[in-house]
Amino acid sequence: MTVHQSKGLEWDKVIVSLNPNSFDKREGVDLNKMFTSPVLVNETALDEFTRLFYVACSRAKK
């Protein structure tokens, strides 16, 4: 299940992978490049990552 598909749902426990290759890239955010590029991170991509990470982590009931 993607982070987008989990919105509005809750589980007792949630495991969030920080592996950049595990995130759905349909939105155009390449997290692998974000963490390995010597260039500063695009602010829009960082905002998207932060939003998706929050949604993923907030799916836990407790």
mmCIF file of the N, C-alpha and C atoms, coordinates in Angstrom:
data_MODEL
# 
_entry.id   MODEL 
# 
loop_
_atom_site.group_PDB 
_atom_site.id 
_atom_site.type_symbol 
_atom_site.label_atom_id 
_atom_site.label_alt_id 
_atom_site.label_comp_id 
_atom_site.label_asym_id 
_atom_site.label_entity_id 
_atom_site.label_seq_id 
_atom_site.pdbx_PDB_ins_code 
_atom_site.Cartn_x 
_atom_site.Cartn_y 
_atom_site.Cartn_z 
_atom_site.occupancy 
_atom_site.B_iso_or_equiv 
_atom_site.pdbx_formal_charge 
_atom_site.auth_seq_id 
_atom_site.auth_comp_id 
_atom_site.auth_asym_id 
_atom_site.auth_atom_id 
_atom_site.pdbx_PDB_model_num 
ATOM 1   N N  . MET A 1 1  ? 0.847  -1.170 0.000  1.00 0.00 ? 1  MET A N  1 
ATOM 2   C CA . MET A 1 1  ? 0.000  0.000  0.000  1.00 0.00 ? 1  MET A CA 1 
ATOM 3   C C  . MET A 1 1  ? 0.896  1.237  0.000  1.00 0.00 ? 1  MET A C  1 
ATOM 4   N N  . THR A 1 2  ? 0.535  2.209  -0.794 1.00 0.00 ? 2  THR A N  1 
ATOM 5   C CA . THR A 1 2  ? 1.316  3.445  -0.835 1.00 0.00 ? 2  THR A CA 1 
ATOM 6   C C  . THR A 1 2  ? 0.871  4.386  0.280  1.00 0.00 ? 2  THR A C  1 
ATOM 7   N N  . VAL A 1 3  ? 1.681  5.384  0.533  1.00 0.00 ? 3  VAL A N  1 
ATOM 8   C CA . VAL A 1 3  ? 1.328  6.384  1.539  1.00 0.00 ? 3  VAL A CA 1 
ATOM 9   C C  . VAL A 1 3  ? 0.035  7.084  1.136  1.00 0.00 ? 3  VAL A C  1 
ATOM 10  N N  . HIS A 1 4  ? -0.112 7.360  -0.161 1.00 0.00 ? 4  HIS A N  1 
ATOM 11  C CA . HIS A 1 4  ? -1.325 8.021  -0.640 1.00 0.00 ? 4  HIS A CA 1 
ATOM 12  C C  . HIS A 1 4  ? -2.564 7.169  -0.372 1.00 0.00 ? 4  HIS A C  1 
ATOM 13  N N  . GLN A 1 5  ? -2.452 5.864  -0.566 1.00 0.00 ? 5  GLN A N  1 
ATOM 14  C CA . GLN A 1 5  ? -3.589 4.968  -0.352 1.00 0.00 ? 5  GLN A CA 1 
ATOM 15  C C  . GLN A 1 5  ? -3.934 4.826  1.124  1.00 0.00 ? 5  GLN A C  1 
ATOM 16  N N  . SER A 1 6  ? -2.988 5.087  2.004  1.00 0.00 ? 6  SER A N  1 
ATOM 17  C CA . SER A 1 6  ? -3.226 4.905  3.439  1.00 0.00 ? 6  SER A CA 1 
ATOM 18  C C  . SER A 1 6  ? -3.915 6.097  4.090  1.00 0.00 ? 6  SER A C  1 
ATOM 19  N N  . LYS A 1 7  ? -4.030 7.198  3.371  1.00 0.00 ? 7  LYS A N  1 
ATOM 20  C CA . LYS A 1 7  ? -4.612 8.406  3.962  1.00 0.00 ? 7  LYS A CA 1 
ATOM 21  C C  . LYS A 1 7  ? -6.036 8.132  4.437  1.00 0.00 ? 7  LYS A C  1 
ATOM 22  N N  . GLY A 1 8  ? -6.309 8.499  5.668  1.00 0.00 ? 8  GLY A N  1 
ATOM 23  C CA . GLY A 1 8  ? -7.630 8.294  6.248  1.00 0.00 ? 8  GLY A CA 1 
ATOM 24  C C  . GLY A 1 8  ? -7.801 6.956  6.942  1.00 0.00 ? 8  GLY A C  1 
ATOM 25  N N  . LEU A 1 9  ? -6.811 6.072  6.845  1.00 0.00 ? 9  LEU A N  1 
ATOM 26  C CA . LEU A 1 9  ? -6.864 4.759  7.484  1.00 0.00 ? 9  LEU A CA 1 
ATOM 27  C C  . LEU A 1 9  ? -5.944 4.747  8.699  1.00 0.00 ? 9  LEU A C  1 
ATOM 28  N N  . GLU A 1 10 ? -6.200 3.811  9.630  1.00 0.00 ? 10 GLU A N  1 
ATOM 29  C CA . GLU A 1 10 ? -5.343 3.672  10.807 1.00 0.00 ? 10 GLU A CA 1 
ATOM 30  C C  . GLU A 1 10 ? -5.082 2.205  11.102 1.00 0.00 ? 10 GLU A C  1 
ATOM 31  N N  . TRP A 1 11 ? -3.924 1.924  11.684 1.00 0.00 ? 11 TRP A N  1 
ATOM 32  C CA . TRP A 1 11 ? -3.546 0.589  12.120 1.00 0.00 ? 11 TRP A CA 1 
ATOM 33  C C  . TRP A 1 11 ? -2.969 0.683  13.522 1.00 0.00 ? 11 TRP A C  1 
ATOM 34  N N  . ASP A 1 12 ? -2.943 -0.457 14.221 1.00 0.00 ? 12 ASP A N  1 
ATOM 35  C CA . ASP A 1 12 ? -2.344 -0.480 15.561 1.00 0.00 ? 12 ASP A CA 1 
ATOM 36  C C  . ASP A 1 12 ? -0.860 -0.150 15.502 1.00 0.00 ? 12 ASP A C  1 
ATOM 37  N N  . LYS A 1 13 ? -0.184 -0.661 14.491 1.00 0.00 ? 13 LYS A N  1 
ATOM 38  C CA . LYS A 1 13 ? 1.254  -0.426 14.329 1.00 0.00 ? 13 LYS A CA 1 
ATOM 39  C C  . LYS A 1 13 ? 1.533  -0.062 12.881 1.00 0.00 ? 13 LYS A C  1 
ATOM 40  N N  . VAL A 1 14 ? 2.502  0.809  12.698 1.00 0.00 ? 14 VAL A N  1 
ATOM 41  C CA . VAL A 1 14 ? 2.885  1.252  11.358 1.00 0.00 ? 14 VAL A CA 1 
ATOM 42  C C  . VAL A 1 14 ? 4.397  1.173  11.244 1.00 0.00 ? 14 VAL A C  1 
ATOM 43  N N  . ILE A 1 15 ? 4.875  0.628  10.144 1.00 0.00 ? 15 ILE A N  1 
ATOM 44  C CA . ILE A 1 15 ? 6.313  0.584  9.860  1.00 0.00 ? 15 ILE A CA 1 
ATOM 45  C C  . ILE A 1 15 ? 6.542  1.452  8.629  1.00 0.00 ? 15 ILE A C  1 
ATOM 46  N N  . VAL A 1 16 ? 7.411  2.438  8.757  1.00 0.00 ? 16 VAL A N  1 
ATOM 47  C CA . VAL A 1 16 ? 7.698  3.348  7.652  1.00 0.00 ? 16 VAL A CA 1 
ATOM 48  C C  . VAL A 1 16 ? 9.134  3.126  7.217  1.00 0.00 ? 16 VAL A C  1 
ATOM 49  N N  . SER A 1 17 ? 9.308  2.754  5.965  1.00 0.00 ? 17 SER A N  1 
ATOM 50  C CA . SER A 1 17 ? 10.645 2.539  5.425  1.00 0.00 ? 17 SER A CA 1 
ATOM 51  C C  . SER A 1 17 ? 11.251 3.871  5.005  1.00 0.00 ? 17 SER A C  1 
ATOM 52  N N  . LEU A 1 18 ? 12.502 4.071  5.354  1.00 0.00 ? 18 LEU A N  1 
ATOM 53  C CA . LEU A 1 18 ? 13.206 5.267  4.900  1.00 0.00 ? 18 LEU A CA 1 
ATOM 54  C C  . LEU A 1 18 ? 14.056 4.981  3.668  1.00 0.00 ? 18 LEU A C  1 
ATOM 55  N N  . ASN A 1 19 ? 13.861 3.802  3.090  1.00 0.00 ? 19 ASN A N  1 
ATOM 56  C CA . ASN A 1 19 ? 14.539 3.460  1.846  1.00 0.00 ? 19 ASN A CA 1 
ATOM 57  C C  . ASN A 1 19 ? 13.924 4.305  0.736  1.00 0.00 ? 19 ASN A C  1 
ATOM 58  N N  . PRO A 1 20 ? 14.703 5.188  0.108  1.00 0.00 ? 20 PRO A N  1 
ATOM 59  C CA . PRO A 1 20 ? 14.148 6.065  -0.928 1.00 0.00 ? 20 PRO A CA 1 
ATOM 60  C C  . PRO A 1 20 ? 13.483 5.308  -2.073 1.00 0.00 ? 20 PRO A C  1 
ATOM 61  N N  . ASN A 1 21 ? 13.917 4.088  -2.330 1.00 0.00 ? 21 ASN A N  1 
ATOM 62  C CA . ASN A 1 21 ? 13.344 3.320  -3.433 1.00 0.00 ? 21 ASN A CA 1 
ATOM 63  C C  . ASN A 1 21 ? 11.996 2.713  -3.083 1.00 0.00 ? 21 ASN A C  1 
ATOM 64  N N  . SER A 1 22 ? 11.578 2.800  -1.817 1.00 0.00 ? 22 SER A N  1 
ATOM 65  C CA . SER A 1 22 ? 10.312 2.200  -1.426 1.00 0.00 ? 22 SER A CA 1 
ATOM 66  C C  . SER A 1 22 ? 9.142  3.171  -1.553 1.00 0.00 ? 22 SER A C  1 
ATOM 67  N N  . PHE A 1 23 ? 9.416  4.456  -1.725 1.00 0.00 ? 23 PHE A N  1 
ATOM 68  C CA . PHE A 1 23 ? 8.343  5.426  -1.879 1.00 0.00 ? 23 PHE A CA 1 
ATOM 69  C C  . PHE A 1 23 ? 7.831  5.418  -3.312 1.00 0.00 ? 23 PHE A C  1 
ATOM 70  N N  . ASP A 1 24 ? 6.566  5.690  -3.457 1.00 0.00 ? 24 ASP A N  1 
ATOM 71  C CA . ASP A 1 24 ? 5.946  5.762  -4.773 1.00 0.00 ? 24 ASP A CA 1 
ATOM 72  C C  . ASP A 1 24 ? 6.450  7.018  -5.482 1.00 0.00 ? 24 ASP A C  1 
ATOM 73  N N  . LYS A 1 25 ? 7.016  6.856  -6.670 1.00 0.00 ? 25 LYS A N  1 
ATOM 74  C CA . LYS A 1 25 ? 7.603  7.989  -7.379 1.00 0.00 ? 25 LYS A CA 1 
ATOM 75  C C  . LYS A 1 25 ? 6.647  8.611  -8.397 1.00 0.00 ? 25 LYS A C  1 
ATOM 76  N N  . ARG A 1 26 ? 5.386  8.240  -8.393 1.00 0.00 ? 26 ARG A N  1 
ATOM 77  C CA . ARG A 1 26 ? 4.448  8.810  -9.361 1.00 0.00 ? 26 ARG A CA 1 
ATOM 78  C C  . ARG A 1 26 ? 4.313  10.316 -9.212 1.00 0.00 ? 26 ARG A C  1 
ATOM 79  N N  . GLU A 1 27 ? 4.593  10.821 -8.038 1.00 0.00 ? 27 GLU A N  1 
ATOM 80  C CA . GLU A 1 27 ? 4.471  12.257 -7.797 1.00 0.00 ? 27 GLU A CA 1 
ATOM 81  C C  . GLU A 1 27 ? 5.700  13.018 -8.299 1.00 0.00 ? 27 GLU A C  1 
ATOM 82  N N  . GLY A 1 28 ? 6.730  12.317 -8.733 1.00 0.00 ? 28 GLY A N  1 
ATOM 83  C CA . GLY A 1 28 ? 7.905  12.969 -9.282 1.00 0.00 ? 28 GLY A CA 1 
ATOM 84  C C  . GLY A 1 28 ? 8.988  13.317 -8.275 1.00 0.00 ? 28 GLY A C  1 
ATOM 85  N N  . VAL A 1 29 ? 8.870  12.858 -7.057 1.00 0.00 ? 29 VAL A N  1 
ATOM 86  C CA . VAL A 1 29 ? 9.894  13.121 -6.046 1.00 0.00 ? 29 VAL A CA 1 
ATOM 87  C C  . VAL A 1 29 ? 10.883 11.964 -6.051 1.00 0.00 ? 29 VAL A C  1 
ATOM 88  N N  . ASP A 1 30 ? 12.114 12.219 -6.466 1.00 0.00 ? 30 ASP A N  1 
ATOM 89  C CA . ASP A 1 30 ? 13.144 11.185 -6.478 1.00 0.00 ? 30 ASP A CA 1 
ATOM 90  C C  . ASP A 1 30 ? 13.963 11.324 -5.198 1.00 0.00 ? 30 ASP A C  1 
ATOM 91  N N  . LEU A 1 31 ? 13.566 10.576 -4.186 1.00 0.00 ? 31 LEU A N  1 
ATOM 92  C CA . LEU A 1 31 ? 14.210 10.699 -2.878 1.00 0.00 ? 31 LEU A CA 1 
ATOM 93  C C  . LEU A 1 31 ? 15.653 10.224 -2.901 1.00 0.00 ? 31 LEU A C  1 
ATOM 94  N N  . ASN A 1 32 ? 15.975 9.263  -3.770 1.00 0.00 ? 32 ASN A N  1 
ATOM 95  C CA . ASN A 1 32 ? 17.349 8.783  -3.858 1.00 0.00 ? 32 ASN A CA 1 
ATOM 96  C C  . ASN A 1 32 ? 18.272 9.932  -4.262 1.00 0.00 ? 32 ASN A C  1 
ATOM 97  N N  . LYS A 1 33 ? 17.886 10.689 -5.272 1.00 0.00 ? 33 LYS A N  1 
ATOM 98  C CA . LYS A 1 33 ? 18.689 11.833 -5.690 1.00 0.00 ? 33 LYS A CA 1 
ATOM 99  C C  . LYS A 1 33 ? 18.712 12.906 -4.606 1.00 0.00 ? 33 LYS A C  1 
ATOM 100 N N  . MET A 1 34 ? 17.606 13.028 -3.885 1.00 0.00 ? 34 MET A N  1 
ATOM 101 C CA . MET A 1 34 ? 17.513 14.046 -2.843 1.00 0.00 ? 34 MET A CA 1 
ATOM 102 C C  . MET A 1 34 ? 18.597 13.853 -1.786 1.00 0.00 ? 34 MET A C  1 
ATOM 103 N N  . PHE A 1 35 ? 18.865 12.600 -1.415 1.00 0.00 ? 35 PHE A N  1 
ATOM 104 C CA . PHE A 1 35 ? 19.808 12.333 -0.339 1.00 0.00 ? 35 PHE A CA 1 
ATOM 105 C C  . PHE A 1 35 ? 21.233 12.104 -0.818 1.00 0.00 ? 35 PHE A C  1 
ATOM 106 N N  . THR A 1 36 ? 21.449 11.895 -2.110 1.00 0.00 ? 36 THR A N  1 
ATOM 107 C CA . THR A 1 36 ? 22.799 11.616 -2.591 1.00 0.00 ? 36 THR A CA 1 
ATOM 108 C C  . THR A 1 36 ? 23.384 12.739 -3.432 1.00 0.00 ? 36 THR A C  1 
ATOM 109 N N  . SER A 1 37 ? 22.591 13.691 -3.837 1.00 0.00 ? 37 SER A N  1 
ATOM 110 C CA . SER A 1 37 ? 23.059 14.778 -4.680 1.00 0.00 ? 37 SER A CA 1 
ATOM 111 C C  . SER A 1 37 ? 23.801 15.819 -3.847 1.00 0.00 ? 37 SER A C  1 
ATOM 112 N N  . PRO A 1 38 ? 24.953 16.299 -4.354 1.00 0.00 ? 38 PRO A N  1 
ATOM 113 C CA . PRO A 1 38 ? 25.674 17.334 -3.620 1.00 0.00 ? 38 PRO A CA 1 
ATOM 114 C C  . PRO A 1 38 ? 24.986 18.701 -3.724 1.00 0.00 ? 38 PRO A C  1 
ATOM 115 N N  . VAL A 1 39 ? 24.026 18.812 -4.620 1.00 0.00 ? 39 VAL A N  1 
ATOM 116 C CA . VAL A 1 39 ? 23.295 20.064 -4.811 1.00 0.00 ? 39 VAL A CA 1 
ATOM 117 C C  . VAL A 1 39 ? 22.235 20.194 -3.725 1.00 0.00 ? 39 VAL A C  1 
ATOM 118 N N  . LEU A 1 40 ? 21.914 21.397 -3.336 1.00 0.00 ? 40 LEU A N  1 
ATOM 119 C CA . LEU A 1 40 ? 20.876 21.609 -2.332 1.00 0.00 ? 40 LEU A CA 1 
ATOM 120 C C  . LEU A 1 40 ? 19.558 21.003 -2.794 1.00 0.00 ? 40 LEU A C  1 
ATOM 121 N N  . VAL A 1 41 ? 18.790 20.508 -1.852 1.00 0.00 ? 41 VAL A N  1 
ATOM 122 C CA . VAL A 1 41 ? 17.519 19.857 -2.134 1.00 0.00 ? 41 VAL A CA 1 
ATOM 123 C C  . VAL A 1 41 ? 16.498 20.892 -2.586 1.00 0.00 ? 41 VAL A C  1 
ATOM 124 N N  . ASN A 1 42 ? 15.741 20.517 -3.602 1.00 0.00 ? 42 ASN A N  1 
ATOM 125 C CA . ASN A 1 42 ? 14.637 21.332 -4.079 1.00 0.00 ? 42 ASN A CA 1 
ATOM 126 C C  . ASN A 1 42 ? 13.627 21.478 -2.939 1.00 0.00 ? 42 ASN A C  1 
ATOM 127 N N  . GLU A 1 43 ? 13.251 22.692 -2.611 1.00 0.00 ? 43 GLU A N  1 
ATOM 128 C CA . GLU A 1 43 ? 12.355 22.927 -1.477 1.00 0.00 ? 43 GLU A CA 1 
ATOM 129 C C  . GLU A 1 43 ? 11.000 22.250 -1.678 1.00 0.00 ? 43 GLU A C  1 
ATOM 130 N N  . THR A 1 44 ? 10.508 22.218 -2.902 1.00 0.00 ? 44 THR A N  1 
ATOM 131 C CA . THR A 1 44 ? 9.228  21.564 -3.182 1.00 0.00 ? 44 THR A CA 1 
ATOM 132 C C  . THR A 1 44 ? 9.318  20.067 -2.911 1.00 0.00 ? 44 THR A C  1 
ATOM 133 N N  . ALA A 1 45 ? 10.410 19.442 -3.331 1.00 0.00 ? 45 ALA A N  1 
ATOM 134 C CA . ALA A 1 45 ? 10.592 18.007 -3.099 1.00 0.00 ? 45 ALA A CA 1 
ATOM 135 C C  . ALA A 1 45 ? 10.718 17.709 -1.610 1.00 0.00 ? 45 ALA A C  1 
ATOM 136 N N  . LEU A 1 46 ? 11.407 18.558 -0.883 1.00 0.00 ? 46 LEU A N  1 
ATOM 137 C CA . LEU A 1 46 ? 11.550 18.365 0.559  1.00 0.00 ? 46 LEU A CA 1 
ATOM 138 C C  . LEU A 1 46 ? 10.199 18.518 1.257  1.00 0.00 ? 46 LEU A C  1 
ATOM 139 N N  . ASP A 1 47 ? 9.411  19.496 0.830  1.00 0.00 ? 47 ASP A N  1 
ATOM 140 C CA . ASP A 1 47 ? 8.066  19.674 1.387  1.00 0.00 ? 47 ASP A CA 1 
ATOM 141 C C  . ASP A 1 47 ? 7.201  18.449 1.124  1.00 0.00 ? 47 ASP A C  1 
ATOM 142 N N  . GLU A 1 48 ? 7.293  17.896 -0.083 1.00 0.00 ? 48 GLU A N  1 
ATOM 143 C CA . GLU A 1 48 ? 6.506  16.706 -0.432 1.00 0.00 ? 48 GLU A CA 1 
ATOM 144 C C  . GLU A 1 48 ? 6.943  15.513 0.416  1.00 0.00 ? 48 GLU A C  1 
ATOM 145 N N  . PHE A 1 49 ? 8.255  15.328 0.574  1.00 0.00 ? 49 PHE A N  1 
ATOM 146 C CA . PHE A 1 49 ? 8.754  14.236 1.403  1.00 0.00 ? 49 PHE A CA 1 
ATOM 147 C C  . PHE A 1 49 ? 8.258  14.385 2.837  1.00 0.00 ? 49 PHE A C  1 
ATOM 148 N N  . THR A 1 50 ? 8.342  15.595 3.385  1.00 0.00 ? 50 THR A N  1 
ATOM 149 C CA . THR A 1 50 ? 7.902  15.849 4.758  1.00 0.00 ? 50 THR A CA 1 
ATOM 150 C C  . THR A 1 50 ? 6.421  15.547 4.916  1.00 0.00 ? 50 THR A C  1 
ATOM 151 N N  . ARG A 1 51 ? 5.621  15.968 3.957  1.00 0.00 ? 51 ARG A N  1 
ATOM 152 C CA . ARG A 1 51 ? 4.181  15.722 4.009  1.00 0.00 ? 51 ARG A CA 1 
ATOM 153 C C  . ARG A 1 51 ? 3.875  14.231 3.956  1.00 0.00 ? 51 ARG A C  1 
ATOM 154 N N  . LEU A 1 52 ? 4.515  13.514 3.029  1.00 0.00 ? 52 LEU A N  1 
ATOM 155 C CA . LEU A 1 52 ? 4.283  12.070 2.901  1.00 0.00 ? 52 LEU A CA 1 
ATOM 156 C C  . LEU A 1 52 ? 4.762  11.319 4.144  1.00 0.00 ? 52 LEU A C  1 
ATOM 157 N N  . PHE A 1 53 ? 5.895  11.722 4.683  1.00 0.00 ? 53 PHE A N  1 
ATOM 158 C CA . PHE A 1 53 ? 6.419  11.073 5.881  1.00 0.00 ? 53 PHE A CA 1 
ATOM 159 C C  . PHE A 1 53 ? 5.467  11.279 7.055  1.00 0.00 ? 53 PHE A C  1 
ATOM 160 N N  . TYR A 1 54 ? 4.924  12.485 7.198  1.00 0.00 ? 54 TYR A N  1 
ATOM 161 C CA . TYR A 1 54 ? 3.958  12.759 8.266  1.00 0.00 ? 54 TYR A CA 1 
ATOM 162 C C  . TYR A 1 54 ? 2.711  11.894 8.098  1.00 0.00 ? 54 TYR A C  1 
ATOM 163 N N  . VAL A 1 55 ? 2.182  11.830 6.884  1.00 0.00 ? 55 VAL A N  1 
ATOM 164 C CA . VAL A 1 55 ? 0.983  11.012 6.638  1.00 0.00 ? 55 VAL A CA 1 
ATOM 165 C C  . VAL A 1 55 ? 1.267  9.563  6.997  1.00 0.00 ? 55 VAL A C  1 
ATOM 166 N N  . ALA A 1 56 ? 2.422  9.043  6.573  1.00 0.00 ? 56 ALA A N  1 
ATOM 167 C CA . ALA A 1 56 ? 2.767  7.646  6.854  1.00 0.00 ? 56 ALA A CA 1 
ATOM 168 C C  . ALA A 1 56 ? 2.880  7.396  8.359  1.00 0.00 ? 56 ALA A C  1 
ATOM 169 N N  . CYS A 1 57 ? 3.561  8.278  9.058  1.00 0.00 ? 57 CYS A N  1 
ATOM 170 C CA . CYS A 1 57 ? 3.765  8.087  10.504 1.00 0.00 ? 57 CYS A CA 1 
ATOM 171 C C  . CYS A 1 57 ? 2.493  8.294  11.314 1.00 0.00 ? 57 CYS A C  1 
ATOM 172 N N  . SER A 1 58 ? 1.583  9.078  10.818 1.00 0.00 ? 58 SER A N  1 
ATOM 173 C CA . SER A 1 58 ? 0.367  9.385  11.580 1.00 0.00 ? 58 SER A CA 1 
ATOM 174 C C  . SER A 1 58 ? -0.749 8.369  11.370 1.00 0.00 ? 58 SER A C  1 
ATOM 175 N N  . ARG A 1 59 ? -0.459 7.262  10.695 1.00 0.00 ? 59 ARG A N  1 
ATOM 176 C CA . ARG A 1 59 ? -1.468 6.221  10.477 1.00 0.00 ? 59 ARG A CA 1 
ATOM 177 C C  . ARG A 1 59 ? -1.615 5.311  11.690 1.00 0.00 ? 59 ARG A C  1 
ATOM 178 N N  . ALA A 1 60 ? -0.699 5.399  12.652 1.00 0.00 ? 60 ALA A N  1 
ATOM 179 C CA . ALA A 1 60 ? -0.789 4.551  13.850 1.00 0.00 ? 60 ALA A CA 1 
ATOM 180 C C  . ALA A 1 60 ? -1.859 5.093  14.794 1.00 0.00 ? 60 ALA A C  1 
ATOM 181 N N  . LYS A 1 61 ? -2.637 4.193  15.373 1.00 0.00 ? 61 LYS A N  1 
ATOM 182 C CA . LYS A 1 61 ? -3.700 4.597  16.300 1.00 0.00 ? 61 LYS A CA 1 
ATOM 183 C C  . LYS A 1 61 ? -3.136 5.136  17.599 1.00 0.00 ? 61 LYS A C  1 
ATOM 184 N N  . LYS A 1 62 ? -1.998 4.590  18.026 1.00 0.00 ? 62 LYS A N  1 
ATOM 185 C CA . LYS A 1 62 ? -1.429 4.957  19.332 1.00 0.00 ? 62 LYS A CA 1 
ATOM 186 C C  . LYS A 1 62 ? -0.104 5.648  19.165 1.00 0.00 ? 62 LYS A C  1 
# 
